[in-house]
Amino acid sequence: MSRGAGGADAADTAETAHTAETAGQPPTGHAPAGQAPASQPPTGQAPAAQAPAGHAPTGLPPAGQEPVGQEPAGQPPAHLPSAALTERAGALDWLLFDVDGVLTDGRLLYGADGEQWKVFDVRDGIGLKLAQRAGLKVGLLSGRQGRALEARAQELGLDALIMHRDDKAAAFGELLAARGTAAARVAYMGDDLLDLPVLLACGLSFAPADAVPDVRSRVHHVLSRPGGRGAVREMVELILRARGAWDRLLAGYLRPAGVKLDA
């Protein structure tokens, strides 16, 4: 008796399934009893979240982009042990700073006549004055030159202003010789590759939170604040606290107005 096409298909399928079961294997397209197919989660579990095509999973930066303030894989943020930081801070004579990306946020603003404009954080400036009151010298070392920077340095009464020096290693050496001090007695903060020669030579090195990774991974301490937004003040306070000078400076501001300070 002949079978139609539909009957033959059904019989063949049943025969194939019987053969597979006899061999201890499930038919094609079926998972073993009690096991969910690979493409589906077990009953009661939600499928794993999947990012839309072309997008990074939630919580991860886009390919090739690092979160600000985080190091490349395997390189934790640099932090000198507190005892060592205190020892180095106690030996300091000078605080030296890069300008663009440290005292500013790194953006360059130009007027219609080509003049450079800069935006500074007033609290950073107060921090520099506090450092001077604590007996430290303060200077700036910049690869650029501009009237805005000169005006800010003059306004703050800084002890050194070195501008238009791309070779910062040579400029740093000249400063040490001119001021009769040593690299170990200088703390420096920089944010980019041009700063590395000074960062690697000085006694205590810092980087703002948004410095480039190759700087953040090589300094003694990475600050929590970005350049131009409080990184300088944070560095100054950290050093003054380590030197035991912060409480004395703070005490002068804790007396109510009208109360005469002790002589």
Stockholm file with secondary structure:
# STOCKHOLM 1.0

chainA/1-263         MSRGAGGADAADTAETAHTAETAGQPPTGHAPAGQAPASQPPTGQAPAAQAPAGHAPTGLPPAGQEPVGQEPAGQPPAHLPSAALTERAGALDWLLFDVDGVLTDGRLLYGADGEQWKVFDVRDGIGLKLAQRAGLKVGLLSGRQGRALEARAQELGLDALIMHRDDKAAAFGELLAARGTAAARVAYMGDDLLDLPVLLACGLSFAPADAVPDVRSRVHHVLSRPGGRGAVREMVELILRARGAWDRLLAGYLRPAGVKLDA
#=GR chainA/1-263 SS CCCCHHHHHHHHHHHHHHHHHHTTCCCTTCCCTTCCCTTSCCTTCCCCCCCCTTSCCTTSCCTTCCCTTCCSTTCCCCBCCHHHHHHHHHTCCEEEECSTTTTSCSCCEECTTSCEECCCCHHHHHHHHHHHHTTCEEEEECSCCCHHHHHHHHHHTCSEEECSCSCHHHHHHHHHHHHTCCGGGEEEECCSGGGHHHHHHSSEEEECTTSCHHHHTTSSEECSSCTTTTHHHHHHHHHHHHTTCHHHHHHTTSSCTTCCCCC
#=GC SS_cons         CCCCHHHHHHHHHHHHHHHHHHTTCCCTTCCCTTCCCTTSCCTTCCCCCCCCTTSCCTTSCCTTCCCTTCCSTTCCCCBCCHHHHHHHHHTCCEEEECSTTTTSCSCCEECTTSCEECCCCHHHHHHHHHHHHTTCEEEEECSCCCHHHHHHHHHHTCSEEECSCSCHHHHHHHHHHHHTCCGGGEEEECCSGGGHHHHHHSSEEEECTTSCHHHHTTSSEECSSCTTTTHHHHHHHHHHHHTTCHHHHHHTTSSCTTCCCCC
//
